[in-house]
Amino acid sequence: MTLAQAVVDGADPEELARLDVPTTFRAAHTRKGEVGMFGRSRHGVNGVDKDITRSVHVGEVPMPELGPNEVLVAVMASAINFNTVWTAMFEPIPTFAFLERFGREDPRHDKDFHVLGSDASGVIVRMGAAVRHWKIGDRVVVSPAYVDEQDPISHSDSMLGSDLRAWGFETNYGGLAEFAVVKSTQLLAKPGHLTWEEAACNMLCASTAYRMLVSERGSRMKQGDVVLIWGATGGLGAYGVQLVRNGGGIPVGVVSSAEKAELLRRMGCEHVVDRSQFEHLGDEKSWRRFGAEVRRQVGEDPHIVFEHTGQDTFGASVYVARRGGSVVTCGSSSGYDHAYDNRHLWMKLKRIVGSHGANYQECHEVNRLLSLGLLHPTLSAVYPLAETGAAARAVQLNEHVGKVGVLALAPAEDLGVEDHALRERVGEDRLRLFRGWS
């Protein structure tokens, strides 16, 4: 019996420890030799879209050795994040540049392939000599921050560490594979009431949203705060809506269609702005109309604007935030070159808060909310590992809502549930709200 099959069959820890680790495994990866395949322009060669089904490959890669503070996780399921799309587009720079730089410290990562993926759920099958608190056979989810625990700043906030890396984006051997190499400081216990694919889709986006909204390092949302959430049915926004509602805030979700607006209302988000009603958001006249719609619905301007779209929306975000309010940003999916009228920032004493990922404690808090059934997965579609390119393409084209999952070793969906009683209390309607909406 192979190690992978033993995990699927639910073998006990002793048997998992006895079986040999394979010398190769299947993984979704990009190839260094294809870095120039799309050309240098944002839209690819001669304006043709960068179709990442051409750059994402699924095949055998060699198994690396473990470091002393690492574990080998047999991956049951994973998920697509936008950093996977950036990697496959080779934008804004090819991630092989990250791996080459990291390779000067750890040559294992500097290869002619890059195994993708910054989310995963699975089973620990091997541990380095320095790993404590975990054991072979533990069911885990993986948080994405790959930090240097020997850096002093990490003991204050690891997201400030100079060697902070996003696992599966700035490191090799990520989660879109049958096996993944993970630091022990990334591990959290899998929520028992979730399936493998439901458990795999949360940590990157939910923890990022938590830091942006709830953490003392973010916008410090309080009860009654009006929070404008761009892309409110997307991977980040849908967790943002839940966190705002849980914390006593008033979410105002921005979406791009009537169908997504209906999904938001089913989530309990009463106030919804359909972005398709606004032709563009590139000048003050359009910002004023947009802000008027928010005030019409809630009677006041937002205390917080939850930003991750970037170039297309940032000017509007700065404008519509109330006097003394804040814009908290963690990304720029529509482009990094932001333009806004600075008078509306300084004269009205607004703040822009930069936020990136989440530290281990923040991830722990998010996983606790998930484990208690107070925060729910936003999984909308699931693909097999062999179709990772198509899964990532759906995210690239914004043809999805919530999160898109990928089955790795799990042979089918709906496996891995241990706490059936909690699942029944939470309810299938809440856990599967996003399914079928892609």
DRENDO-1510 file (C-alpha; in Angstrom, 1 decimal, always signed):
<recs>
REC; n; res; u; v; w
REC; 1; MET; +0.0; +0.0; +0.0 .
REC; 2; THR; +1.3; +3.5; -0.8 .
REC; 3; LEU; +1.4; +6.3; +1.7 .
REC; 4; ALA; -1.2; +8.3; -0.2 .
REC; 5; GLN; -3.6; +5.4; -0.3 .
REC; 6; ALA; -3.2; +4.7; +3.4 .
REC; 7; VAL; -4.1; +8.3; +4.2 .
REC; 8; VAL; -7.2; +8.1; +2.0 .
REC; 9; ASP; -8.1; +4.8; +3.7 .
REC; 10; GLY; -7.8; +6.4; +7.2 .
REC; 11; ALA; -4.8; +4.3; +8.3 .
REC; 12; ASP; -3.6; +4.8; +11.9 .
REC; 13; PRO; -0.5; +6.8; +12.7 .
REC; 14; GLU; +1.7; +3.7; +13.2 .
REC; 15; GLU; +1.0; +2.5; +9.7 .
REC; 16; LEU; +1.5; +5.9; +8.2 .
REC; 17; ALA; +4.9; +6.1; +9.9 .
REC; 18; ARG; +5.9; +2.7; +8.6 .
REC; 19; LEU; +5.1; +3.3; +4.9 .
REC; 20; ASP; +7.7; +4.8; +2.6 .
REC; 21; VAL; +7.5; +8.4; +1.5 .
REC; 22; PRO; +7.2; +8.5; -2.3 .
REC; 23; THR; +10.1; +9.9; -4.3 .
REC; 24; THR; +7.7; +11.9; -6.5 .
REC; 25; PHE; +4.2; +13.2; -6.3 .
REC; 26; ARG; +1.6; +14.9; -8.5 .
REC; 27; ALA; +1.4; +18.6; -8.2 .
REC; 28; ALA; +0.0; +21.7; -10.0 .
REC; 29; HIS; +3.0; +23.7; -11.1 .
REC; 30; THR; +4.4; +26.3; -13.4 .
REC; 31; ARG; +7.7; +25.9; -15.3 .
REC; 32; LYS; +10.6; +28.3; -15.4 .
REC; 33; GLY; +11.2; +27.7; -19.1 .
REC; 34; GLU; +7.8; +29.1; -19.9 .
REC; 35; VAL; +8.2; +32.4; -18.1 .
REC; 36; GLY; +8.1; +34.5; -21.3 .
REC; 37; MET; +5.2; +32.6; -23.0 .
REC; 38; PHE; +2.7; +35.5; -22.6 .
REC; 39; GLY; +5.0; +38.4; -23.4 .
REC; 40; ARG; +5.5; +41.3; -21.2 .
REC; 41; SER; +2.3; +43.3; -21.6 .
REC; 42; ARG; -0.5; +43.0; -19.0 .
REC; 43; HIS; -2.8; +41.4; -21.7 .
REC; 44; GLY; -0.2; +39.1; -23.2 .
REC; 45; VAL; +1.2; +38.7; -26.6 .
REC; 46; ASN; -0.4; +41.1; -29.1 .
REC; 47; GLY; -3.1; +41.9; -26.6 .
REC; 48; VAL; -4.2; +38.3; -26.3 .
REC; 49; ASP; -5.4; +37.4; -22.8 .
REC; 50; LYS; -3.0; +35.4; -20.6 .
REC; 51; ASP; -4.9; +32.1; -20.5 .
REC; 52; ILE; -3.4; +30.3; -17.5 .
REC; 53; THR; -4.7; +26.9; -18.5 .
REC; 54; ARG; -1.6; +27.0; -20.7 .
REC; 55; SER; +0.8; +27.7; -17.9 .
REC; 56; VAL; -0.5; +25.5; -15.1 .
REC; 57; HIS; +0.6; +21.9; -15.4 .
REC; 58; VAL; -0.3; +18.9; -13.3 .
REC; 59; GLY; +2.4; +16.2; -13.2 .
REC; 60; GLU; +5.1; +14.5; -11.1 .
REC; 61; VAL; +7.6; +16.5; -9.2 .
REC; 62; PRO; +10.4; +15.2; -6.9 .
REC; 63; MET; +9.8; +14.9; -3.2 .
REC; 64; PRO; +12.0; +17.3; -1.1 .
REC; 65; GLU; +13.6; +16.5; +2.2 .
REC; 66; LEU; +12.1; +18.0; +5.3 .
REC; 67; GLY; +13.7; +20.7; +7.4 .
REC; 68; PRO; +13.8; +20.2; +11.2 .
REC; 69; ASN; +10.8; +22.6; +11.8 .
REC; 70; GLU; +8.7; +21.3; +8.9 .
REC; 71; VAL; +6.0; +18.7; +8.3 .
REC; 72; LEU; +5.0; +16.8; +5.3 .
REC; 73; VAL; +1.2; +17.0; +4.8 .
REC; 74; ALA; -0.7; +14.6; +2.6 .
REC; 75; VAL; -3.1; +17.1; +1.0 .
REC; 76; MET; -6.7; +16.1; +0.8 .
REC; 77; ALA; -7.9; +19.3; -0.7 .
REC; 78; SER; -6.7; +22.8; -1.6 .
REC; 79; ALA; -8.1; +26.0; -3.0 .
REC; 80; ILE; -7.4; +28.7; -5.6 .
REC; 81; ASN; -6.3; +32.2; -4.5 .
REC; 82; PHE; -5.5; +35.2; -6.6 .
REC; 83; ASN; -1.8; +34.7; -5.9 .
REC; 84; THR; -2.1; +31.5; -7.9 .
REC; 85; VAL; -3.4; +33.5; -10.8 .
REC; 86; TRP; -0.6; +36.0; -10.5 .
REC; 87; THR; +1.9; +33.1; -10.4 .
REC; 88; ALA; +0.5; +31.5; -13.5 .
REC; 89; MET; +0.4; +34.8; -15.4 .
REC; 90; PHE; +4.0; +35.5; -14.3 .
REC; 91; GLU; +2.9; +38.8; -13.0 .
REC; 92; PRO; +3.8; +41.3; -11.6 .
REC; 93; ILE; +7.1; +39.5; -11.8 .
REC; 94; PRO; +7.7; +35.8; -12.2 .
REC; 95; THR; +7.6; +34.0; -8.9 .
REC; 96; PHE; +10.8; +32.2; -9.9 .
REC; 97; ALA; +12.5; +35.4; -8.9 .
REC; 98; PHE; +11.3; +34.8; -5.4 .
REC; 99; LEU; +12.4; +31.2; -5.5 .
REC; 100; GLU; +15.8; +32.0; -6.8 .
REC; 101; ARG; +16.3; +34.5; -3.9 .
REC; 102; PHE; +15.0; +32.1; -1.4 .
REC; 103; GLY; +17.2; +29.4; -2.9 .
REC; 104; ARG; +20.3; +31.2; -1.6 .
REC; 105; GLU; +19.1; +30.3; +1.9 .
REC; 106; ASP; +17.4; +27.0; +1.1 .
REC; 107; PRO; +18.3; +25.4; -2.3 .
REC; 108; ARG; +15.3; +23.1; -2.1 .
REC; 109; HIS; +13.0; +25.9; -3.3 .
REC; 110; ASP; +15.0; +27.0; -6.3 .
REC; 111; LYS; +13.9; +24.6; -9.0 .
REC; 112; ASP; +12.8; +24.7; -12.6 .
REC; 113; PHE; +9.2; +24.2; -11.4 .
REC; 114; HIS; +7.0; +26.0; -8.8 .
REC; 115; VAL; +4.3; +23.9; -7.0 .
REC; 116; LEU; +1.4; +26.3; -6.4 .
REC; 117; GLY; -1.2; +26.8; -3.7 .
REC; 118; SER; -1.5; +28.8; -0.5 .
REC; 119; ASP; -4.4; +26.8; +1.2 .
REC; 120; ALA; -4.7; +23.2; +2.1 .
REC; 121; SER; -6.3; +20.6; +4.4 .
REC; 122; GLY; -4.8; +17.2; +5.0 .
REC; 123; VAL; -3.0; +14.8; +7.3 .
REC; 124; ILE; +0.5; +15.0; +8.8 .
REC; 125; VAL; +2.6; +12.1; +7.6 .
REC; 126; ARG; +6.1; +13.1; +8.5 .
REC; 127; MET; +7.7; +15.6; +10.9 .
REC; 128; GLY; +11.0; +17.3; +11.3 .
REC; 129; ALA; +13.1; +16.6; +14.4 .
REC; 130; ALA; +12.2; +20.1; +15.9 .
REC; 131; VAL; +8.5; +19.9; +15.5 .
REC; 132; ARG; +6.4; +19.9; +18.7 .
REC; 133; HIS; +2.7; +20.0; +19.5 .
REC; 134; TRP; +1.8; +17.9; +16.5 .
REC; 135; LYS; +2.0; +14.2; +15.6 .
REC; 136; ILE; +1.7; +11.9; +12.5 .
REC; 137; GLY; -2.0; +11.3; +11.7 .
REC; 138; ASP; -3.2; +14.8; +12.9 .
REC; 139; ARG; -5.8; +16.4; +10.6 .
REC; 140; VAL; -4.8; +19.9; +9.9 .
REC; 141; VAL; -5.4; +23.0; +7.9 .
REC; 142; VAL; -2.6; +25.2; +6.7 .
REC; 143; SER; -2.2; +29.0; +7.2 .
REC; 144; PRO; -0.2; +30.8; +4.5 .
REC; 145; ALA; +2.3; +32.9; +6.4 .
REC; 146; TYR; +5.8; +31.3; +6.1 .
REC; 147; VAL; +7.8; +33.2; +8.7 .
REC; 148; ASP; +11.2; +33.3; +10.4 .
REC; 149; GLU; +10.4; +32.4; +14.0 .
REC; 150; GLN; +14.0; +33.4; +14.9 .
REC; 151; ASP; +13.5; +37.0; +13.8 .
REC; 152; PRO; +12.8; +39.1; +17.0 .
REC; 153; ILE; +10.0; +41.0; +15.3 .
REC; 154; SER; +8.1; +37.8; +14.7 .
REC; 155; HIS; +7.4; +37.6; +18.4 .
REC; 156; SER; +5.6; +40.9; +18.2 .
REC; 157; ASP; +4.0; +40.6; +14.8 .
REC; 158; SER; +5.4; +38.1; +12.3 .
REC; 159; MET; +3.9; +40.0; +9.4 .
REC; 160; LEU; +6.6; +42.6; +9.9 .
REC; 161; GLY; +9.4; +40.1; +9.5 .
REC; 162; SER; +11.9; +40.9; +6.8 .
REC; 163; ASP; +11.8; +37.3; +5.6 .
REC; 164; LEU; +8.0; +36.9; +5.6 .
REC; 165; ARG; +6.9; +34.8; +2.6 .
REC; 166; ALA; +3.5; +33.7; +1.3 .
REC; 167; TRP; +3.6; +29.9; +1.2 .
REC; 168; GLY; +3.0; +28.5; -2.2 .
REC; 169; PHE; +3.6; +31.9; -3.8 .
REC; 170; GLU; +7.0; +32.9; -2.5 .
REC; 171; THR; +8.0; +29.4; -1.6 .
REC; 172; ASN; +7.9; +26.1; -3.4 .
REC; 173; TYR; +5.9; +22.9; -2.5 .
REC; 174; GLY; +2.5; +24.6; -1.9 .
REC; 175; GLY; -0.9; +23.1; -1.4 .
REC; 176; LEU; -2.2; +22.3; -4.9 .
REC; 177; ALA; -0.5; +18.9; -4.8 .
REC; 178; GLU; -0.8; +15.5; -3.3 .
REC; 179; PHE; +1.9; +16.4; -0.7 .
REC; 180; ALA; +3.0; +19.8; +0.7 .
REC; 181; VAL; +5.9; +21.0; +2.8 .
REC; 182; VAL; +4.7; +23.1; +5.6 .
REC; 183; LYS; +6.3; +24.9; +8.6 .
REC; 184; SER; +5.0; +23.8; +12.0 .
REC; 185; THR; +4.1; +27.4; +12.6 .
REC; 186; GLN; +1.5; +27.2; +9.8 .
REC; 187; LEU; -0.5; +24.3; +11.2 .
REC; 188; LEU; -4.0; +24.5; +12.8 .
REC; 189; ALA; -6.4; +21.7; +13.7 .
REC; 190; LYS; -9.0; +21.0; +11.0 .
REC; 191; PRO; -12.5; +22.0; +12.0 .
REC; 192; GLY; -14.3; +18.7; +12.7 .
REC; 193; HIS; -17.6; +19.6; +11.1 .
REC; 194; LEU; -16.2; +20.6; +7.7 .
REC; 195; THR; -15.4; +18.4; +4.8 .
REC; 196; TRP; -11.9; +18.3; +3.4 .
REC; 197; GLU; -12.7; +20.8; +0.7 .
REC; 198; GLU; -14.7; +23.1; +3.0 .
REC; 199; ALA; -11.8; +23.2; +5.5 .
REC; 200; ALA; -9.2; +23.8; +2.7 .
REC; 201; CYS; -10.8; +27.0; +1.3 .
REC; 202; ASN; -10.8; +29.4; +4.3 .
REC; 203; MET; -7.5; +30.2; +5.9 .
REC; 204; LEU; -5.8; +32.7; +3.5 .
REC; 205; CYS; -8.9; +34.8; +2.7 .
REC; 206; ALA; -10.6; +34.6; +6.1 .
REC; 207; SER; -7.5; +35.4; +8.1 .
REC; 208; THR; -6.6; +38.3; +5.8 .
REC; 209; ALA; -10.1; +39.7; +6.2 .
REC; 210; TYR; -9.9; +39.2; +10.0 .
REC; 211; ARG; -6.7; +41.2; +10.3 .
REC; 212; MET; -8.1; +43.9; +8.1 .
REC; 213; LEU; -11.3; +44.4; +10.1 .
REC; 214; VAL; -11.0; +42.9; +13.6 .
REC; 215; SER; -7.4; +42.9; +14.6 .
REC; 216; GLU; -5.8; +45.8; +16.5 .
REC; 217; ARG; -3.4; +46.0; +13.5 .
REC; 218; GLY; -6.2; +46.7; +11.1 .
REC; 219; SER; -9.1; +49.0; +11.0 .
REC; 220; ARG; -10.4; +48.0; +14.5 .
REC; 221; MET; -14.0; +47.7; +13.6 .
REC; 222; LYS; -16.4; +48.3; +16.4 .
REC; 223; GLN; -20.1; +47.7; +16.9 .
REC; 224; GLY; -22.3; +49.9; +14.6 .
REC; 225; ASP; -19.5; +50.7; +12.1 .
REC; 226; VAL; -20.7; +51.0; +8.5 .
REC; 227; VAL; -18.3; +48.9; +6.4 .
REC; 228; LEU; -18.2; +49.2; +2.6 .
REC; 229; ILE; -17.0; +45.9; +1.2 .
REC; 230; TRP; -15.8; +45.7; -2.4 .
REC; 231; GLY; -16.3; +42.3; -4.1 .
REC; 232; ALA; -18.5; +41.2; -1.3 .
REC; 233; THR; -19.3; +37.8; -2.7 .
REC; 234; GLY; -15.6; +37.1; -3.6 .
REC; 235; GLY; -13.0; +35.2; -1.8 .
REC; 236; LEU; -12.1; +38.0; +0.6 .
REC; 237; GLY; -15.3; +40.0; +0.7 .
REC; 238; ALA; -17.6; +37.1; +1.6 .
REC; 239; TYR; -15.6; +36.5; +4.8 .
REC; 240; GLY; -15.5; +40.3; +5.4 .
REC; 241; VAL; -19.3; +40.4; +5.3 .
REC; 242; GLN; -19.5; +37.6; +7.9 .
REC; 243; LEU; -17.0; +39.2; +10.2 .
REC; 244; VAL; -18.7; +42.6; +10.0 .
REC; 245; ARG; -22.1; +41.0; +10.9 .
REC; 246; ASN; -20.6; +38.9; +13.7 .
REC; 247; GLY; -19.0; +42.0; +15.2 .
REC; 248; GLY; -22.1; +44.1; +15.2 .
REC; 249; GLY; -21.2; +46.2; +12.2 .
REC; 250; ILE; -23.3; +47.2; +9.2 .
REC; 251; PRO; -21.9; +45.7; +6.0 .
REC; 252; VAL; -22.6; +47.4; +2.7 .
REC; 253; GLY; -21.7; +44.9; +0.0 .
REC; 254; VAL; -20.6; +45.9; -3.5 .
REC; 255; VAL; -21.2; +43.4; -6.3 .
REC; 256; SER; -21.4; +43.4; -10.1 .
REC; 257; SER; -24.7; +41.6; -10.8 .
REC; 258; ALA; -28.2; +41.0; -9.6 .
REC; 259; GLU; -27.4; +37.3; -9.0 .
REC; 260; LYS; -24.5; +38.2; -6.7 .
REC; 261; ALA; -26.7; +40.8; -4.9 .
REC; 262; GLU; -29.2; +38.0; -4.2 .
REC; 263; LEU; -26.5; +35.8; -2.8 .
REC; 264; LEU; -25.4; +38.7; -0.5 .
REC; 265; ARG; -28.9; +39.1; +0.8 .
REC; 266; ARG; -29.1; +35.3; +1.6 .
REC; 267; MET; -25.9; +35.9; +3.6 .
REC; 268; GLY; -27.8; +38.5; +5.7 .
REC; 269; CYS; -26.2; +41.5; +4.1 .
REC; 270; GLU; -29.2; +44.0; +4.0 .
REC; 271; HIS; -27.4; +46.8; +2.1 .
REC; 272; VAL; -26.2; +46.0; -1.4 .
REC; 273; VAL; -24.8; +48.3; -4.1 .
REC; 274; ASP; -24.8; +46.9; -7.7 .
REC; 275; ARG; -21.6; +48.2; -9.2 .
REC; 276; SER; -22.9; +47.6; -12.7 .
REC; 277; GLN; -25.2; +50.6; -12.2 .
REC; 278; PHE; -22.1; +52.8; -12.4 .
REC; 279; GLU; -20.4; +53.0; -15.8 .
REC; 280; HIS; -17.0; +53.9; -14.2 .
REC; 281; LEU; -15.6; +55.1; -11.0 .
REC; 282; GLY; -12.7; +57.2; -12.3 .
REC; 283; ASP; -13.7; +60.8; -11.4 .
REC; 284; GLU; -15.2; +62.8; -8.6 .
REC; 285; LYS; -18.6; +63.0; -10.2 .
REC; 286; SER; -18.9; +59.2; -10.3 .
REC; 287; TRP; -17.5; +59.0; -6.7 .
REC; 288; ARG; -20.2; +61.4; -5.6 .
REC; 289; ARG; -23.0; +59.3; -7.2 .
REC; 290; PHE; -21.6; +56.2; -5.6 .
REC; 291; GLY; -21.3; +57.7; -2.2 .
REC; 292; ALA; -24.9; +59.1; -2.5 .
REC; 293; GLU; -26.2; +55.5; -3.1 .
REC; 294; VAL; -24.4; +54.3; +0.1 .
REC; 295; ARG; -25.9; +57.1; +2.1 .
REC; 296; ARG; -29.3; +56.5; +0.6 .
REC; 297; GLN; -29.2; +52.9; +1.9 .
REC; 298; VAL; -27.7; +53.4; +5.4 .
REC; 299; GLY; -28.1; +57.1; +6.0 .
REC; 300; GLU; -24.3; +57.8; +6.5 .
REC; 301; ASP; -20.9; +57.4; +5.1 .
REC; 302; PRO; -18.8; +54.3; +5.8 .
REC; 303; HIS; -16.5; +54.2; +8.8 .
REC; 304; ILE; -14.4; +51.6; +7.0 .
REC; 305; VAL; -13.8; +50.8; +3.4 .
REC; 306; PHE; -12.6; +47.2; +2.8 .
REC; 307; GLU; -10.3; +47.5; -0.2 .
REC; 308; HIS; -8.6; +44.8; -2.3 .
REC; 309; THR; -9.5; +45.7; -5.9 .
REC; 310; GLY; -7.1; +48.6; -6.2 .
REC; 311; GLN; -6.7; +50.7; -9.2 .
REC; 312; ASP; -10.3; +50.6; -10.4 .
REC; 313; THR; -11.9; +51.5; -7.1 .
REC; 314; PHE; -9.3; +53.2; -4.8 .
REC; 315; GLY; -10.2; +56.8; -5.7 .
REC; 316; ALA; -13.8; +56.1; -4.9 .
REC; 317; SER; -12.8; +54.4; -1.6 .
REC; 318; VAL; -10.9; +57.4; -0.4 .
REC; 319; TYR; -13.7; +59.7; -1.3 .
REC; 320; VAL; -16.6; +57.8; +0.2 .
REC; 321; ALA; -15.0; +57.0; +3.6 .
REC; 322; ARG; -16.4; +59.4; +6.2 .
REC; 323; ARG; -14.5; +62.2; +7.9 .
REC; 324; GLY; -12.0; +60.4; +10.2 .
REC; 325; GLY; -12.7; +57.1; +8.6 .
REC; 326; SER; -10.3; +54.6; +7.1 .
REC; 327; VAL; -9.6; +52.6; +4.0 .
REC; 328; VAL; -8.0; +49.3; +4.7 .
REC; 329; THR; -6.3; +47.6; +1.8 .
REC; 330; CYS; -4.6; +44.3; +1.3 .
REC; 331; GLY; -4.2; +44.1; -2.5 .
REC; 332; SER; -4.8; +45.4; -5.9 .
REC; 333; SER; -6.3; +42.8; -8.2 .
REC; 334; SER; -7.2; +45.4; -10.8 .
REC; 335; GLY; -3.8; +47.1; -10.8 .
REC; 336; TYR; -1.3; +48.6; -8.4 .
REC; 337; ASP; -1.2; +52.2; -9.7 .
REC; 338; HIS; -3.7; +53.9; -7.5 .
REC; 339; ALA; -5.0; +57.4; -8.1 .
REC; 340; TYR; -7.1; +59.4; -5.7 .
REC; 341; ASP; -7.7; +63.0; -4.7 .
REC; 342; ASN; -5.5; +63.6; -1.7 .
REC; 343; ARG; -7.5; +66.6; -0.5 .
REC; 344; HIS; -10.2; +64.2; +0.6 .
REC; 345; LEU; -7.7; +62.2; +2.6 .
REC; 346; TRP; -5.8; +64.9; +4.5 .
REC; 347; MET; -8.5; +67.6; +4.9 .
REC; 348; LYS; -11.0; +65.1; +6.3 .
REC; 349; LEU; -8.5; +63.3; +8.4 .
REC; 350; LYS; -9.0; +59.9; +6.8 .
REC; 351; ARG; -6.5; +57.0; +7.1 .
REC; 352; ILE; -5.2; +54.4; +4.7 .
REC; 353; VAL; -4.2; +51.2; +6.5 .
REC; 354; GLY; -2.0; +48.7; +4.8 .
REC; 355; SER; -2.7; +45.1; +5.7 .
REC; 356; HIS; -1.0; +41.9; +4.5 .
REC; 357; GLY; -2.0; +38.3; +5.4 .
REC; 358; ALA; -2.4; +37.5; +9.1 .
REC; 359; ASN; +0.0; +36.3; +11.8 .
REC; 360; TYR; -0.3; +32.9; +13.5 .
REC; 361; GLN; -2.4; +34.2; +16.4 .
REC; 362; GLU; -4.8; +35.9; +14.1 .
REC; 363; CYS; -5.1; +32.7; +12.0 .
REC; 364; HIS; -5.7; +30.8; +15.2 .
REC; 365; GLU; -8.6; +33.1; +16.1 .
REC; 366; VAL; -10.1; +32.7; +12.7 .
REC; 367; ASN; -9.8; +28.9; +12.8 .
REC; 368; ARG; -11.5; +29.0; +16.3 .
REC; 369; LEU; -14.4; +30.9; +14.7 .
REC; 370; LEU; -14.6; +28.3; +12.0 .
REC; 371; SER; -14.4; +25.4; +14.4 .
REC; 372; LEU; -17.2; +26.9; +16.6 .
REC; 373; GLY; -19.5; +27.3; +13.5 .
REC; 374; LEU; -19.5; +31.1; +13.8 .
REC; 375; LEU; -17.7; +31.6; +10.5 .
REC; 376; HIS; -18.6; +29.5; +7.4 .
REC; 377; PRO; -16.9; +28.4; +4.2 .
REC; 378; THR; -17.6; +30.3; +1.0 .
REC; 379; LEU; -16.9; +27.3; -1.3 .
REC; 380; SER; -18.8; +27.6; -4.5 .
REC; 381; ALA; -17.2; +25.0; -6.8 .
REC; 382; VAL; -14.7; +22.1; -6.6 .
REC; 383; TYR; -12.4; +20.7; -9.3 .
REC; 384; PRO; -10.1; +17.7; -9.3 .
REC; 385; LEU; -6.3; +18.3; -9.1 .
REC; 386; ALA; -6.0; +17.4; -12.8 .
REC; 387; GLU; -8.2; +20.4; -13.6 .
REC; 388; THR; -6.3; +23.0; -11.5 .
REC; 389; GLY; -5.7; +25.1; -14.5 .
REC; 390; ALA; -9.4; +25.4; -15.3 .
REC; 391; ALA; -10.1; +26.2; -11.6 .
REC; 392; ALA; -7.5; +29.0; -11.6 .
REC; 393; ARG; -8.9; +30.2; -14.9 .
REC; 394; ALA; -12.3; +30.6; -13.4 .
REC; 395; VAL; -10.9; +32.9; -10.8 .
REC; 396; GLN; -8.8; +34.7; -13.3 .
REC; 397; LEU; -11.9; +35.6; -15.3 .
REC; 398; ASN; -14.0; +36.3; -12.2 .
REC; 399; GLU; -16.4; +33.6; -13.2 .
REC; 400; HIS; -16.8; +32.5; -9.6 .
REC; 401; VAL; -18.2; +33.6; -6.2 .
REC; 402; GLY; -16.5; +32.8; -2.9 .
REC; 403; LYS; -13.8; +30.3; -3.1 .
REC; 404; VAL; -12.9; +27.6; -5.7 .
REC; 405; GLY; -11.7; +24.3; -4.2 .
REC; 406; VAL; -9.5; +21.6; -5.6 .
REC; 407; LEU; -9.5; +17.9; -4.5 .
REC; 408; ALA; -6.0; +16.5; -4.1 .
REC; 409; LEU; -5.9; +13.1; -2.5 .
REC; 410; ALA; -9.6; +13.1; -1.4 .
REC; 411; PRO; -11.3; +10.8; -3.9 .
REC; 412; ALA; -14.6; +12.6; -3.7 .
REC; 413; GLU; -16.4; +15.6; -2.2 .
REC; 414; ASP; -18.2; +15.6; +1.2 .
REC; 415; LEU; -15.6; +13.4; +3.0 .
REC; 416; GLY; -13.7; +14.2; +6.2 .
REC; 417; VAL; -16.5; +15.2; +8.5 .
REC; 418; GLU; -15.9; +14.1; +12.1 .
REC; 419; ASP; -18.3; +16.3; +14.2 .
REC; 420; HIS; -21.6; +15.5; +12.6 .
REC; 421; ALA; -23.6; +17.0; +15.5 .
REC; 422; LEU; -22.1; +20.4; +15.1 .
REC; 423; ARG; -22.6; +20.2; +11.3 .
REC; 424; GLU; -26.3; +19.5; +11.9 .
REC; 425; ARG; -26.6; +22.4; +14.3 .
REC; 426; VAL; -24.9; +24.8; +11.9 .
REC; 427; GLY; -27.0; +23.5; +9.0 .
REC; 428; GLU; -26.2; +22.4; +5.5 .
REC; 429; ASP; -28.0; +25.5; +4.1 .
REC; 430; ARG; -25.4; +27.8; +5.7 .
REC; 431; LEU; -22.4; +25.6; +5.0 .
REC; 432; ARG; -23.4; +25.1; +1.3 .
REC; 433; LEU; -24.8; +28.6; +0.7 .
REC; 434; PHE; -22.3; +29.4; -2.1 .
REC; 435; ARG; -22.5; +26.0; -3.8 .
REC; 436; GLY; -23.9; +26.1; -7.4 .
REC; 437; TRP; -23.5; +29.9; -7.8 .
REC; 438; SER; -20.4; +29.8; -10.0 .
</recs>
